[in-house]
């Protein structure tokens, strides 16, 4: 069963608001709106979606509408770096949800076992992890799915434990098991840590009551996400 579309879109909004940046166009380097030369290799992007390298999502009906709105706003010439669209933001975010939903559905059907998927779709934190995994690309989505599938097959169904495994997938190793973490993926993982809280930081603070405190942290974050979905 597919995840609820409204719930999906609200999670997409959380990803954009907490992890993804606003607008960038290479023209910004030429006219001085951006002075950082590290952007020389960057293409036009909005909410973490690359217009040139984003693949099929950009050629979908929603993708074409998304970029048409940006073009009609003359964004390449008038928007500031990291601008998030102003009064166009809600419409653009909705279109990102429409762009990402088919991709998420395809990747989750391909790589997640049915039992694992049911657990993920019912937990806001795990759903957040995998929807953001759609931004990270098919290879990373597959890696994240393999880690959760393995845990569920081994009898781990507690969502607090699975959330910790999801965070570790991002921060403790690379695309292949046993390799060094990818700096960009790990950076995203650390931002998720700030939102979710982690077992590691709690253990350092209070090793005696770590299980209880970790549970409270995860429930608290789950409640924050739950309230976001209810808005």
N, C-alpha and C positions, 0 to 999 in steps of 0.2 A: 504494500500500500504506500502511495506517495505521501510525503510529508504535507501537512496543511499549508496551502499557498500563503495565506495571511500570516501564519507563524513564520514561514520562510522569509517573507518580505520584511517582517519586523526584525528578524535576525540579520538580514542583509543590511538594514539600516544601522544596527549596532556595529557590524563589521566596519562599515564606512565611517561612522562617527568615532570609533575607537582606534582603528588600525590603518585606514587608508587615507591618503592625502587628496587634495583638491586638484585643480587644473594646472597643467604645464604644457607649453608649446615651445619648440625649438626657436621660434622667432623671439622669444623672451630674452635669449642670450644676445641676439643681434641688436635689440633696441634698448638693452640695459635693465629690463625689468628683473632679470636674473643675472648675477655676476659670477656665480660659481661655475668654474670651467668643468667640473665633474658632470655637468648636465649635457656635455657635448654629444654623448652617445645616446641620450634619452630621446624618445619620440614623444608625440602628443599623447598625453595621458589625462584621465579624469577618474577619480575614485579607484585608482589602481588598475584601470583598464587601459591597455595600450592599443591605440587605434591601428597601428601598423601590424603589431605582432599578436594581437588578441585572438586571432583565429575566427572561427565560425560565429562566435557570439556577436561580432561586429557586423556581420552580413545578414543576421537575422532581422526580422521586421522591427523588433524592439531596438536592436543595435543601430540600425539605420536611423530610426527616429531619434535615438539618444544623441548621435553625432550631428544630425540635422539641427536639432535644437541648439547645440553648442555653436555650430556654424552660423545659424541665423542670429545668434547673440553677438556675432563678431568677436568671439572669445579670443582668438589667436592674436588680435590686435589690442583689445581693450581690457581683458581680464587680468588681474594681478596673479602672481604665482600663488598657488595653493588655494585659490578662490574656490568656494564650494557651491557656487551657482546662485546664491541669493534667493530671490523668489522663484527661481527655476529648480531649486535643490530637491524639493519633494517629488516633482515630476521626474527628474533625472534619476533619483533613487528608485522610484517605482519601476522605471525602465530597466535599471540594473537588475532588479529582482526578476523581471521578465526575461532578461538575457541569461541570467545565471540559473534559473530554475530548471530548464531542460538539461543543462550541462550537469548540474548536481544530481538530477534524477538518473541520468545516464551513468555517471560515475558510481553512484551509490548502488545502483542495480548491478553494475558490472563487478564491483570489488568488495562490497559488503555482504556478508552472510545475512540471511533473513533475520535470525535471532538478534544479531548485533545491530542491524538496522532498526529493528523495533525499539531496542533500548535507546539508541541514539536519537531517534525521532521524538521520543518521549521526554528527553532530558535537554534542557535549554543549553547547558554548557557543552555537552558533546555535539549537539547540533551546530552550535557556534563554531566549534573546532573544525567540523567537516565542511560547513559552508565556506569558512575561510580557506579550507583546503582546496576548494574549487578555484579560488584565486591563485593558490600556489601552483596549480597545474596537475595534470593526470598522474604524473610520476609520483608526486608527493601524496596525492590523494590515495593512490594505491598503497604506498608505504604506511600511511596512517591507518588505512583499513586493515592491512595485514596485522598490525600490532593489536588492534582492538579485536579482530576476529580470533586471533590466537588466545588472547586473554579470556574471551567469552567461552571458547572451546575448552579452556582449562578450568572453567567453573566460576570465573569472576564475573559477576553481574551487578555488583554494587557500583552505583554510578559515581560515587566519590573516588573509589579505586580506579575506575575506568577513566575518570577525568585526569587523575594523576598520570596514568599511562599515556594519555593523549598529550599532556604537557611534556612528558619525557621524550616522546616521539619527536618533538620539535627541538628540544633544547639539549638532548644528551647524545644524539648520534645523527649521522647524515642519511642520505637516501638509501644506502645499503647498510644492513646491520653490521655494527662494529666499526663503522667509519666515523670520522670526525664530523661534528655538527656543521651544517651550512650556516654561514654567518647571518644571512638574511632571514632564513627560516627560524633560526634560533632567536634572532632579534624580535621577530613576530611572536615567538613563543614566550619571551620574557614580558612582552606587553600583555599577553593573555594572562600570565602569572599575576601581574599587577591587578588584573580584573578578578581573577578567580581565587587567588591565594594558593599556596602550595604546601604540601607535606614537609618539604625540606626546610622552609623558613620557619614553620611552626615547631618542628623538632628542635631546631637550634634555640628557639625562644623558651620552650617548655617541654623537655623530653618526657616528663612523667605523664602529662596529660595531653600528649600530642594527638592521640586518636580523637578524644573528645573535642579538642579545639579545632582540629582539622575538619571534623564533621560540622561544627558550627560555622566555620568559614565557608565551606562549600554550600551549606544550606543558605547562608546569608547571601552569597552571590547568586545562587539559584533563585532566591526570592527577588533580588534586584532584576534579574532577567525576566522573571515571571511578571513583575509589575510593569516592565517595559512592554511586554506582549499585551498587557491589558489596556494600555493607553489607547 
